[in-house]
Amino acid sequence: MKRIGFLLKVKTDKIAEYKKIHDNIWPEMLDALKRCGWHNYSLFMQNDGTLFGYFETPTDLQTAIEAMGKETINTQWQEMMAPFFESPNGARADEILIRLEEVFHTD
């Protein structure tokens, strides 16, 4: 499994709503994530809206994103979530995430 870490930025005026939406992720979206190899997926947020995401995948980031891109439910989710992110030209979160280099892992 490859470990993927990434950053995004949630608009400060949208933080509370963003968190509320994530209380009840659509079951179809969870199924698509599993089907596309997104395992152990977690999101962490600072008070300023800086979002750190982490997941494990048997492929790589680009392949995992491309697999999700073929899922209709992902398109719906990304369109709904787009207004929450600070992004150039209204790009979707899966198009603007900043990949972090893994520097250390205990295993």
PDB file as gemmi writes it, atoms N, CA and C in Angstrom:
CRYST1    1.000    1.000    1.000  90.00  90.00  90.00 P 1                      
ATOM      1  N   MET A   1       0.837  -1.191   0.000  1.00  0.00           N  
ATOM      2  CA  MET A   1       0.000   0.000   0.000  1.00  0.00           C  
ATOM      3  C   MET A   1       0.876   1.245   0.000  1.00  0.00           C  
ATOM      4  N   LYS A   2       0.470   2.190  -0.804  1.00  0.00           N  
ATOM      5  CA  LYS A   2       1.132   3.488  -0.814  1.00  0.00           C  
ATOM      6  C   LYS A   2       0.336   4.431   0.091  1.00  0.00           C  
ATOM      7  N   ARG A   3       1.038   5.222   0.873  1.00  0.00           N  
ATOM      8  CA  ARG A   3       0.407   6.197   1.754  1.00  0.00           C  
ATOM      9  C   ARG A   3       0.428   7.549   1.058  1.00  0.00           C  
ATOM     10  N   ILE A   4      -0.729   8.198   0.989  1.00  0.00           N  
ATOM     11  CA  ILE A   4      -0.868   9.470   0.301  1.00  0.00           C  
ATOM     12  C   ILE A   4      -1.307  10.531   1.314  1.00  0.00           C  
ATOM     13  N   GLY A   5      -0.558  11.618   1.375  1.00  0.00           N  
ATOM     14  CA  GLY A   5      -0.936  12.770   2.178  1.00  0.00           C  
ATOM     15  C   GLY A   5      -1.106  13.973   1.268  1.00  0.00           C  
ATOM     16  N   PHE A   6      -2.097  14.802   1.568  1.00  0.00           N  
ATOM     17  CA  PHE A   6      -2.341  15.969   0.720  1.00  0.00           C  
ATOM     18  C   PHE A   6      -2.935  17.110   1.532  1.00  0.00           C  
ATOM     19  N   LEU A   7      -2.857  18.304   0.965  1.00  0.00           N  
ATOM     20  CA  LEU A   7      -3.418  19.507   1.565  1.00  0.00           C  
ATOM     21  C   LEU A   7      -4.447  20.138   0.646  1.00  0.00           C  
ATOM     22  N   LEU A   8      -5.454  20.727   1.265  1.00  0.00           N  
ATOM     23  CA  LEU A   8      -6.436  21.569   0.588  1.00  0.00           C  
ATOM     24  C   LEU A   8      -6.759  22.715   1.543  1.00  0.00           C  
ATOM     25  N   LYS A   9      -7.470  23.705   1.065  1.00  0.00           N  
ATOM     26  CA  LYS A   9      -7.848  24.827   1.922  1.00  0.00           C  
ATOM     27  C   LYS A   9      -9.343  25.068   1.802  1.00  0.00           C  
ATOM     28  N   VAL A  10     -10.050  24.916   2.933  1.00  0.00           N  
ATOM     29  CA  VAL A  10     -11.484  25.185   3.007  1.00  0.00           C  
ATOM     30  C   VAL A  10     -11.663  26.674   3.324  1.00  0.00           C  
ATOM     31  N   LYS A  11     -12.596  27.315   2.654  1.00  0.00           N  
ATOM     32  CA  LYS A  11     -12.897  28.720   2.924  1.00  0.00           C  
ATOM     33  C   LYS A  11     -13.328  28.847   4.389  1.00  0.00           C  
ATOM     34  N   THR A  12     -12.812  29.845   5.075  1.00  0.00           N  
ATOM     35  CA  THR A  12     -13.085  29.972   6.508  1.00  0.00           C  
ATOM     36  C   THR A  12     -14.576  30.117   6.807  1.00  0.00           C  
ATOM     37  N   ASP A  13     -15.329  30.779   5.939  1.00  0.00           N  
ATOM     38  CA  ASP A  13     -16.760  30.941   6.193  1.00  0.00           C  
ATOM     39  C   ASP A  13     -17.560  29.670   5.883  1.00  0.00           C  
ATOM     40  N   LYS A  14     -16.890  28.637   5.385  1.00  0.00           N  
ATOM     41  CA  LYS A  14     -17.563  27.378   5.034  1.00  0.00           C  
ATOM     42  C   LYS A  14     -17.136  26.212   5.945  1.00  0.00           C  
ATOM     43  N   ILE A  15     -16.250  26.460   6.911  1.00  0.00           N  
ATOM     44  CA  ILE A  15     -15.694  25.379   7.726  1.00  0.00           C  
ATOM     45  C   ILE A  15     -16.785  24.607   8.467  1.00  0.00           C  
ATOM     46  N   ALA A  16     -17.666  25.288   9.162  1.00  0.00           N  
ATOM     47  CA  ALA A  16     -18.701  24.611   9.953  1.00  0.00           C  
ATOM     48  C   ALA A  16     -19.593  23.747   9.054  1.00  0.00           C  
ATOM     49  N   GLU A  17     -20.005  24.280   7.924  1.00  0.00           N  
ATOM     50  CA  GLU A  17     -20.860  23.516   7.002  1.00  0.00           C  
ATOM     51  C   GLU A  17     -20.101  22.324   6.417  1.00  0.00           C  
ATOM     52  N   TYR A  18     -18.824  22.532   6.088  1.00  0.00           N  
ATOM     53  CA  TYR A  18     -17.987  21.441   5.556  1.00  0.00           C  
ATOM     54  C   TYR A  18     -17.929  20.282   6.554  1.00  0.00           C  
ATOM     55  N   LYS A  19     -17.695  20.609   7.812  1.00  0.00           N  
ATOM     56  CA  LYS A  19     -17.636  19.572   8.854  1.00  0.00           C  
ATOM     57  C   LYS A  19     -18.982  18.865   8.992  1.00  0.00           C  
ATOM     58  N   LYS A  20     -20.072  19.617   8.973  1.00  0.00           N  
ATOM     59  CA  LYS A  20     -21.409  19.043   9.123  1.00  0.00           C  
ATOM     60  C   LYS A  20     -21.702  18.049   7.994  1.00  0.00           C  
ATOM     61  N   ILE A  21     -21.362  18.408   6.770  1.00  0.00           N  
ATOM     62  CA  ILE A  21     -21.594  17.512   5.629  1.00  0.00           C  
ATOM     63  C   ILE A  21     -20.852  16.197   5.830  1.00  0.00           C  
ATOM     64  N   HIS A  22     -19.664  16.260   6.426  1.00  0.00           N  
ATOM     65  CA  HIS A  22     -18.865  15.056   6.608  1.00  0.00           C  
ATOM     66  C   HIS A  22     -19.323  14.183   7.776  1.00  0.00           C  
ATOM     67  N   ASP A  23     -20.363  14.642   8.488  1.00  0.00           N  
ATOM     68  CA  ASP A  23     -20.979  13.784   9.516  1.00  0.00           C  
ATOM     69  C   ASP A  23     -21.733  12.630   8.878  1.00  0.00           C  
ATOM     70  N   ASN A  24     -22.184  12.824   7.648  1.00  0.00           N  
ATOM     71  CA  ASN A  24     -23.003  11.825   6.954  1.00  0.00           C  
ATOM     72  C   ASN A  24     -22.596  11.718   5.491  1.00  0.00           C  
ATOM     73  N   ILE A  25     -21.464  11.074   5.252  1.00  0.00           N  
ATOM     74  CA  ILE A  25     -21.019  10.864   3.874  1.00  0.00           C  
ATOM     75  C   ILE A  25     -22.003   9.919   3.183  1.00  0.00           C  
ATOM     76  N   TRP A  26     -22.313  10.204   1.934  1.00  0.00           N  
ATOM     77  CA  TRP A  26     -23.221   9.351   1.179  1.00  0.00           C  
ATOM     78  C   TRP A  26     -22.668   7.924   1.135  1.00  0.00           C  
ATOM     79  N   PRO A  27     -23.484   6.923   1.451  1.00  0.00           N  
ATOM     80  CA  PRO A  27     -23.017   5.529   1.398  1.00  0.00           C  
ATOM     81  C   PRO A  27     -22.464   5.147   0.028  1.00  0.00           C  
ATOM     82  N   GLU A  28     -23.066   5.677  -1.051  1.00  0.00           N  
ATOM     83  CA  GLU A  28     -22.594   5.380  -2.400  1.00  0.00           C  
ATOM     84  C   GLU A  28     -21.179   5.933  -2.619  1.00  0.00           C  
ATOM     85  N   MET A  29     -20.877   7.055  -1.987  1.00  0.00           N  
ATOM     86  CA  MET A  29     -19.541   7.639  -2.098  1.00  0.00           C  
ATOM     87  C   MET A  29     -18.534   6.777  -1.346  1.00  0.00           C  
ATOM     88  N   LEU A  30     -18.903   6.311  -0.172  1.00  0.00           N  
ATOM     89  CA  LEU A  30     -18.019   5.425   0.587  1.00  0.00           C  
ATOM     90  C   LEU A  30     -17.741   4.139  -0.191  1.00  0.00           C  
ATOM     91  N   ASP A  31     -18.781   3.591  -0.824  1.00  0.00           N  
ATOM     92  CA  ASP A  31     -18.602   2.385  -1.643  1.00  0.00           C  
ATOM     93  C   ASP A  31     -17.652   2.649  -2.805  1.00  0.00           C  
ATOM     94  N   ALA A  32     -17.808   3.797  -3.457  1.00  0.00           N  
ATOM     95  CA  ALA A  32     -16.936   4.142  -4.597  1.00  0.00           C  
ATOM     96  C   ALA A  32     -15.493   4.294  -4.144  1.00  0.00           C  
ATOM     97  N   LEU A  33     -15.266   4.931  -3.013  1.00  0.00           N  
ATOM     98  CA  LEU A  33     -13.902   5.081  -2.496  1.00  0.00           C  
ATOM     99  C   LEU A  33     -13.253   3.724  -2.274  1.00  0.00           C  
ATOM    100  N   LYS A  34     -13.981   2.819  -1.653  1.00  0.00           N  
ATOM    101  CA  LYS A  34     -13.443   1.467  -1.409  1.00  0.00           C  
ATOM    102  C   LYS A  34     -13.167   0.749  -2.724  1.00  0.00           C  
ATOM    103  N   ARG A  35     -14.121   0.836  -3.635  1.00  0.00           N  
ATOM    104  CA  ARG A  35     -13.990   0.169  -4.929  1.00  0.00           C  
ATOM    105  C   ARG A  35     -12.771   0.690  -5.706  1.00  0.00           C  
ATOM    106  N   CYS A  36     -12.453   1.964  -5.524  1.00  0.00           N  
ATOM    107  CA  CYS A  36     -11.359   2.601  -6.266  1.00  0.00           C  
ATOM    108  C   CYS A  36     -10.035   2.573  -5.509  1.00  0.00           C  
ATOM    109  N   GLY A  37      -9.991   1.856  -4.388  1.00  0.00           N  
ATOM    110  CA  GLY A  37      -8.728   1.666  -3.692  1.00  0.00           C  
ATOM    111  C   GLY A  37      -8.349   2.745  -2.702  1.00  0.00           C  
ATOM    112  N   TRP A  38      -9.311   3.529  -2.224  1.00  0.00           N  
ATOM    113  CA  TRP A  38      -9.044   4.548  -1.203  1.00  0.00           C  
ATOM    114  C   TRP A  38      -9.333   3.925   0.160  1.00  0.00           C  
ATOM    115  N   HIS A  39      -8.292   3.513   0.856  1.00  0.00           N  
ATOM    116  CA  HIS A  39      -8.445   2.846   2.148  1.00  0.00           C  
ATOM    117  C   HIS A  39      -7.888   3.720   3.270  1.00  0.00           C  
ATOM    118  N   ASN A  40      -8.453   3.541   4.458  1.00  0.00           N  
ATOM    119  CA  ASN A  40      -7.970   4.251   5.646  1.00  0.00           C  
ATOM    120  C   ASN A  40      -7.959   5.760   5.394  1.00  0.00           C  
ATOM    121  N   TYR A  41      -8.991   6.260   4.749  1.00  0.00           N  
ATOM    122  CA  TYR A  41      -9.082   7.666   4.351  1.00  0.00           C  
ATOM    123  C   TYR A  41      -9.484   8.518   5.551  1.00  0.00           C  
ATOM    124  N   SER A  42      -8.716   9.551   5.833  1.00  0.00           N  
ATOM    125  CA  SER A  42      -8.979  10.455   6.960  1.00  0.00           C  
ATOM    126  C   SER A  42      -8.759  11.894   6.531  1.00  0.00           C  
ATOM    127  N   LEU A  43      -9.498  12.800   7.153  1.00  0.00           N  
ATOM    128  CA  LEU A  43      -9.322  14.229   6.947  1.00  0.00           C  
ATOM    129  C   LEU A  43      -9.112  14.895   8.304  1.00  0.00           C  
ATOM    130  N   PHE A  44      -8.185  15.851   8.346  1.00  0.00           N  
ATOM    131  CA  PHE A  44      -7.879  16.612   9.546  1.00  0.00           C  
ATOM    132  C   PHE A  44      -7.866  18.086   9.164  1.00  0.00           C  
ATOM    133  N   MET A  45      -8.414  18.956  10.050  1.00  0.00           N  
ATOM    134  CA  MET A  45      -8.493  20.364   9.695  1.00  0.00           C  
ATOM    135  C   MET A  45      -7.996  21.257  10.827  1.00  0.00           C  
ATOM    136  N   GLN A  46      -7.259  22.306  10.432  1.00  0.00           N  
ATOM    137  CA  GLN A  46      -6.865  23.363  11.356  1.00  0.00           C  
ATOM    138  C   GLN A  46      -7.978  24.401  11.411  1.00  0.00           C  
ATOM    139  N   ASN A  47      -7.933  25.262  12.402  1.00  0.00           N  
ATOM    140  CA  ASN A  47      -8.959  26.292  12.570  1.00  0.00           C  
ATOM    141  C   ASN A  47      -9.043  27.266  11.398  1.00  0.00           C  
ATOM    142  N   ASP A  48      -7.959  27.415  10.648  1.00  0.00           N  
ATOM    143  CA  ASP A  48      -7.962  28.351   9.511  1.00  0.00           C  
ATOM    144  C   ASP A  48      -8.475  27.719   8.220  1.00  0.00           C  
ATOM    145  N   GLY A  49      -8.894  26.444   8.282  1.00  0.00           N  
ATOM    146  CA  GLY A  49      -9.425  25.767   7.105  1.00  0.00           C  
ATOM    147  C   GLY A  49      -8.409  24.927   6.355  1.00  0.00           C  
ATOM    148  N   THR A  50      -7.146  24.947   6.803  1.00  0.00           N  
ATOM    149  CA  THR A  50      -6.152  24.082   6.171  1.00  0.00           C  
ATOM    150  C   THR A  50      -6.547  22.637   6.448  1.00  0.00           C  
ATOM    151  N   LEU A  51      -6.678  21.868   5.386  1.00  0.00           N  
ATOM    152  CA  LEU A  51      -7.156  20.496   5.480  1.00  0.00           C  
ATOM    153  C   LEU A  51      -6.042  19.542   5.071  1.00  0.00           C  
ATOM    154  N   PHE A  52      -5.745  18.595   5.942  1.00  0.00           N  
ATOM    155  CA  PHE A  52      -4.789  17.534   5.634  1.00  0.00           C  
ATOM    156  C   PHE A  52      -5.579  16.261   5.406  1.00  0.00           C  
ATOM    157  N   GLY A  53      -5.367  15.626   4.270  1.00  0.00           N  
ATOM    158  CA  GLY A  53      -6.013  14.362   3.959  1.00  0.00           C  
ATOM    159  C   GLY A  53      -4.991  13.256   3.863  1.00  0.00           C  
ATOM    160  N   TYR A  54      -5.421  12.062   4.207  1.00  0.00           N  
ATOM    161  CA  TYR A  54      -4.544  10.892   4.173  1.00  0.00           C  
ATOM    162  C   TYR A  54      -5.356   9.693   3.728  1.00  0.00           C  
ATOM    163  N   PHE A  55      -4.774   8.877   2.849  1.00  0.00           N  
ATOM    164  CA  PHE A  55      -5.373   7.583   2.527  1.00  0.00           C  
ATOM    165  C   PHE A  55      -4.287   6.643   2.055  1.00  0.00           C  
ATOM    166  N   GLU A  56      -4.629   5.380   2.013  1.00  0.00           N  
ATOM    167  CA  GLU A  56      -3.714   4.355   1.524  1.00  0.00           C  
ATOM    168  C   GLU A  56      -4.333   3.741   0.279  1.00  0.00           C  
ATOM    169  N   THR A  57      -3.488   3.414  -0.682  1.00  0.00           N  
ATOM    170  CA  THR A  57      -3.979   2.865  -1.943  1.00  0.00           C  
ATOM    171  C   THR A  57      -2.981   1.852  -2.501  1.00  0.00           C  
ATOM    172  N   PRO A  58      -3.455   0.816  -3.171  1.00  0.00           N  
ATOM    173  CA  PRO A  58      -2.534  -0.137  -3.788  1.00  0.00           C  
ATOM    174  C   PRO A  58      -1.903   0.415  -5.068  1.00  0.00           C  
ATOM    175  N   THR A  59      -2.406   1.562  -5.563  1.00  0.00           N  
ATOM    176  CA  THR A  59      -1.895   2.120  -6.816  1.00  0.00           C  
ATOM    177  C   THR A  59      -1.019   3.336  -6.516  1.00  0.00           C  
ATOM    178  N   ASP A  60      -1.370   4.471  -7.053  1.00  0.00           N  
ATOM    179  CA  ASP A  60      -0.708   5.742  -6.778  1.00  0.00           C  
ATOM    180  C   ASP A  60      -1.789   6.814  -6.800  1.00  0.00           C  
ATOM    181  N   LEU A  61      -1.414   8.035  -6.445  1.00  0.00           N  
ATOM    182  CA  LEU A  61      -2.409   9.106  -6.342  1.00  0.00           C  
ATOM    183  C   LEU A  61      -3.142   9.325  -7.655  1.00  0.00           C  
ATOM    184  N   GLN A  62      -2.428   9.458  -8.748  1.00  0.00           N  
ATOM    185  CA  GLN A  62      -3.076   9.755 -10.027  1.00  0.00           C  
ATOM    186  C   GLN A  62      -4.041   8.648 -10.444  1.00  0.00           C  
ATOM    187  N   THR A  63      -3.631   7.401 -10.282  1.00  0.00           N  
ATOM    188  CA  THR A  63      -4.501   6.278 -10.636  1.00  0.00           C  
ATOM    189  C   THR A  63      -5.738   6.254  -9.751  1.00  0.00           C  
ATOM    190  N   ALA A  64      -5.554   6.527  -8.460  1.00  0.00           N  
ATOM    191  CA  ALA A  64      -6.690   6.553  -7.531  1.00  0.00           C  
ATOM    192  C   ALA A  64      -7.666   7.668  -7.896  1.00  0.00           C  
ATOM    193  N   ILE A  65      -7.142   8.838  -8.238  1.00  0.00           N  
ATOM    194  CA  ILE A  65      -7.994   9.953  -8.647  1.00  0.00           C  
ATOM    195  C   ILE A  65      -8.714   9.633  -9.958  1.00  0.00           C  
ATOM    196  N   GLU A  66      -8.009   9.053 -10.907  1.00  0.00           N  
ATOM    197  CA  GLU A  66      -8.631   8.697 -12.186  1.00  0.00           C  
ATOM    198  C   GLU A  66      -9.735   7.661 -12.001  1.00  0.00           C  
ATOM    199  N   ALA A  67      -9.519   6.690 -11.121  1.00  0.00           N  
ATOM    200  CA  ALA A  67     -10.557   5.685 -10.857  1.00  0.00           C  
ATOM    201  C   ALA A  67     -11.806   6.347 -10.285  1.00  0.00           C  
ATOM    202  N   MET A  68     -11.617   7.252  -9.330  1.00  0.00           N  
ATOM    203  CA  MET A  68     -12.768   7.959  -8.766  1.00  0.00           C  
ATOM    204  C   MET A  68     -13.428   8.857  -9.810  1.00  0.00           C  
ATOM    205  N   GLY A  69     -12.646   9.387 -10.723  1.00  0.00           N  
ATOM    206  CA  GLY A  69     -13.185  10.246 -11.770  1.00  0.00           C  
ATOM    207  C   GLY A  69     -14.183   9.545 -12.675  1.00  0.00           C  
ATOM    208  N   LYS A  70     -14.144   8.229 -12.702  1.00  0.00           N  
ATOM    209  CA  LYS A  70     -15.078   7.443 -13.514  1.00  0.00           C  
ATOM    210  C   LYS A  70     -16.383   7.148 -12.769  1.00  0.00           C  
ATOM    211  N   GLU A  71     -16.434   7.511 -11.508  1.00  0.00           N  
ATOM    212  CA  GLU A  71     -17.605   7.239 -10.678  1.00  0.00           C  
ATOM    213  C   GLU A  71     -18.580   8.417 -10.737  1.00  0.00           C  
ATOM    214  N   THR A  72     -19.800   8.167 -11.153  1.00  0.00           N  
ATOM    215  CA  THR A  72     -20.820   9.213 -11.233  1.00  0.00           C  
ATOM    216  C   THR A  72     -21.038   9.878  -9.877  1.00  0.00           C  
ATOM    217  N   ILE A  73     -21.051   9.099  -8.825  1.00  0.00           N  
ATOM    218  CA  ILE A  73     -21.288   9.650  -7.489  1.00  0.00           C  
ATOM    219  C   ILE A  73     -20.169  10.611  -7.105  1.00  0.00           C  
ATOM    220  N   ASN A  74     -18.944  10.343  -7.548  1.00  0.00           N  
ATOM    221  CA  ASN A  74     -17.834  11.246  -7.253  1.00  0.00           C  
ATOM    222  C   ASN A  74     -18.018  12.582  -7.960  1.00  0.00           C  
ATOM    223  N   THR A  75     -18.486  12.551  -9.194  1.00  0.00           N  
ATOM    224  CA  THR A  75     -18.742  13.792  -9.917  1.00  0.00           C  
ATOM    225  C   THR A  75     -19.766  14.636  -9.160  1.00  0.00           C  
ATOM    226  N   GLN A  76     -20.832  13.996  -8.689  1.00  0.00           N  
ATOM    227  CA  GLN A  76     -21.860  14.706  -7.927  1.00  0.00           C  
ATOM    228  C   GLN A  76     -21.286  15.275  -6.629  1.00  0.00           C  
ATOM    229  N   TRP A  77     -20.486  14.468  -5.930  1.00  0.00           N  
ATOM    230  CA  TRP A  77     -19.890  14.905  -4.666  1.00  0.00           C  
ATOM    231  C   TRP A  77     -18.935  16.083  -4.902  1.00  0.00           C  
ATOM    232  N   GLN A  78     -18.072  15.958  -5.903  1.00  0.00           N  
ATOM    233  CA  GLN A  78     -17.099  17.016  -6.181  1.00  0.00           C  
ATOM    234  C   GLN A  78     -17.788  18.323  -6.558  1.00  0.00           C  
ATOM    235  N   GLU A  79     -18.853  18.241  -7.332  1.00  0.00           N  
ATOM    236  CA  GLU A  79     -19.584  19.449  -7.715  1.00  0.00           C  
ATOM    237  C   GLU A  79     -20.227  20.100  -6.498  1.00  0.00           C  
ATOM    238  N   MET A  80     -20.768  19.292  -5.598  1.00  0.00           N  
ATOM    239  CA  MET A  80     -21.385  19.825  -4.385  1.00  0.00           C  
ATOM    240  C   MET A  80     -20.336  20.482  -3.481  1.00  0.00           C  
ATOM    241  N   MET A  81     -19.142  19.881  -3.414  1.00  0.00           N  
ATOM    242  CA  MET A  81     -18.107  20.348  -2.490  1.00  0.00           C  
ATOM    243  C   MET A  81     -17.254  21.482  -3.058  1.00  0.00           C  
ATOM    244  N   ALA A  82     -17.250  21.711  -4.362  1.00  0.00           N  
ATOM    245  CA  ALA A  82     -16.382  22.709  -4.981  1.00  0.00           C  
ATOM    246  C   ALA A  82     -16.473  24.094  -4.334  1.00  0.00           C  
ATOM    247  N   PRO A  83     -17.655  24.587  -3.978  1.00  0.00           N  
ATOM    248  CA  PRO A  83     -17.733  25.927  -3.393  1.00  0.00           C  
ATOM    249  C   PRO A  83     -17.062  26.057  -2.013  1.00  0.00           C  
ATOM    250  N   PHE A  84     -16.718  24.951  -1.397  1.00  0.00           N  
ATOM    251  CA  PHE A  84     -16.123  24.990  -0.065  1.00  0.00           C  
ATOM    252  C   PHE A  84     -14.622  25.285  -0.087  1.00  0.00           C  
ATOM    253  N   PHE A  85     -13.989  25.103  -1.223  1.00  0.00           N  
ATOM    254  CA  PHE A  85     -12.530  25.186  -1.284  1.00  0.00           C  
ATOM    255  C   PHE A  85     -12.036  26.477  -1.913  1.00  0.00           C  
ATOM    256  N   GLU A  86     -10.915  26.957  -1.384  1.00  0.00           N  
ATOM    257  CA  GLU A  86     -10.197  28.037  -2.035  1.00  0.00           C  
ATOM    258  C   GLU A  86      -9.496  27.408  -3.228  1.00  0.00           C  
ATOM    259  N   SER A  87      -9.952  27.746  -4.405  1.00  0.00           N  
ATOM    260  CA  SER A  87      -9.370  27.124  -5.591  1.00  0.00           C  
ATOM    261  C   SER A  87      -9.391  28.098  -6.766  1.00  0.00           C  
ATOM    262  N   PRO A  88      -8.363  28.033  -7.570  1.00  0.00           N  
ATOM    263  CA  PRO A  88      -8.329  28.909  -8.747  1.00  0.00           C  
ATOM    264  C   PRO A  88      -9.368  28.459  -9.781  1.00  0.00           C  
ATOM    265  N   ASN A  89     -10.057  29.398 -10.323  1.00  0.00           N  
ATOM    266  CA  ASN A  89     -11.005  29.135 -11.419  1.00  0.00           C  
ATOM    267  C   ASN A  89     -12.084  28.120 -11.059  1.00  0.00           C  
ATOM    268  N   GLY A  90     -12.407  27.961  -9.774  1.00  0.00           N  
ATOM    269  CA  GLY A  90     -13.460  27.046  -9.366  1.00  0.00           C  
ATOM    270  C   GLY A  90     -13.143  25.583  -9.578  1.00  0.00           C  
ATOM    271  N   ALA A  91     -11.868  25.240  -9.632  1.00  0.00           N  
ATOM    272  CA  ALA A  91     -11.463  23.848  -9.848  1.00  0.00           C  
ATOM    273  C   ALA A  91     -11.947  22.966  -8.700  1.00  0.00           C  
ATOM    274  N   ARG A  92     -12.164  21.705  -9.006  1.00  0.00           N  
ATOM    275  CA  ARG A  92     -12.602  20.729  -8.011  1.00  0.00           C  
ATOM    276  C   ARG A  92     -11.438  20.368  -7.093  1.00  0.00           C  
ATOM    277  N   ALA A  93     -11.778  19.927  -5.884  1.00  0.00           N  
ATOM    278  CA  ALA A  93     -10.754  19.567  -4.900  1.00  0.00           C  
ATOM    279  C   ALA A  93      -9.804  18.505  -5.426  1.00  0.00           C  
ATOM    280  N   ASP A  94     -10.327  17.517  -6.160  1.00  0.00           N  
ATOM    281  CA  ASP A  94      -9.465  16.448  -6.653  1.00  0.00           C  
ATOM    282  C   ASP A  94      -8.536  16.915  -7.780  1.00  0.00           C  
ATOM    283  N   GLU A  95      -8.737  18.158  -8.238  1.00  0.00           N  
ATOM    284  CA  GLU A  95      -7.873  18.729  -9.271  1.00  0.00           C  
ATOM    285  C   GLU A  95      -6.797  19.661  -8.698  1.00  0.00           C  
ATOM    286  N   ILE A  96      -6.982  20.110  -7.451  1.00  0.00           N  
ATOM    287  CA  ILE A  96      -6.067  21.106  -6.892  1.00  0.00           C  
ATOM    288  C   ILE A  96      -5.338  20.647  -5.633  1.00  0.00           C  
ATOM    289  N   LEU A  97      -5.573  19.433  -5.193  1.00  0.00           N  
ATOM    290  CA  LEU A  97      -4.925  19.021  -3.946  1.00  0.00           C  
ATOM    291  C   LEU A  97      -3.410  19.035  -4.094  1.00  0.00           C  
ATOM    292  N   ILE A  98      -2.757  19.372  -3.017  1.00  0.00           N  
ATOM    293  CA  ILE A  98      -1.301  19.458  -3.003  1.00  0.00           C  
ATOM    294  C   ILE A  98      -0.760  18.189  -2.361  1.00  0.00           C  
ATOM    295  N   ARG A  99      -0.087  17.391  -3.150  1.00  0.00           N  
ATOM    296  CA  ARG A  99       0.480  16.131  -2.658  1.00  0.00           C  
ATOM    297  C   ARG A  99       1.673  16.427  -1.768  1.00  0.00           C  
ATOM    298  N   LEU A 100       1.732  15.751  -0.636  1.00  0.00           N  
ATOM    299  CA  LEU A 100       2.856  15.885   0.279  1.00  0.00           C  
ATOM    300  C   LEU A 100       3.781  14.687   0.130  1.00  0.00           C  
ATOM    301  N   GLU A 101       5.057  14.932   0.212  1.00  0.00           N  
ATOM    302  CA  GLU A 101       6.049  13.866   0.139  1.00  0.00           C  
ATOM    303  C   GLU A 101       6.139  13.163   1.494  1.00  0.00           C  
ATOM    304  N   GLU A 102       6.080  11.835   1.485  1.00  0.00           N  
ATOM    305  CA  GLU A 102       6.274  11.089   2.718  1.00  0.00           C  
ATOM    306  C   GLU A 102       7.758  11.114   3.060  1.00  0.00           C  
ATOM    307  N   VAL A 103       8.068  11.560   4.264  1.00  0.00           N  
ATOM    308  CA  VAL A 103       9.452  11.692   4.698  1.00  0.00           C  
ATOM    309  C   VAL A 103       9.833  10.577   5.668  1.00  0.00           C  
ATOM    310  N   PHE A 104       8.870  10.116   6.466  1.00  0.00           N  
ATOM    311  CA  PHE A 104       9.183   9.109   7.475  1.00  0.00           C  
ATOM    312  C   PHE A 104       7.953   8.268   7.775  1.00  0.00           C  
ATOM    313  N   HIS A 105       8.169   6.996   8.017  1.00  0.00           N  
ATOM    314  CA  HIS A 105       7.128   6.075   8.443  1.00  0.00           C  
ATOM    315  C   HIS A 105       7.789   4.995   9.263  1.00  0.00           C  
ATOM    316  N   THR A 106       7.152   4.538  10.312  1.00  0.00           N  
ATOM    317  CA  THR A 106       7.794   3.591  11.223  1.00  0.00           C  
ATOM    318  C   THR A 106       7.957   2.189  10.667  1.00  0.00           C  
ATOM    319  N   ASP A 107       7.178   1.803   9.695  1.00  0.00           N  
ATOM    320  CA  ASP A 107       7.279   0.422   9.167  1.00  0.00           C  
ATOM    321  C   ASP A 107       8.268   0.319   8.045  1.00  0.00           C  
TER     322      ASP A 107                                                      
END                                                                             
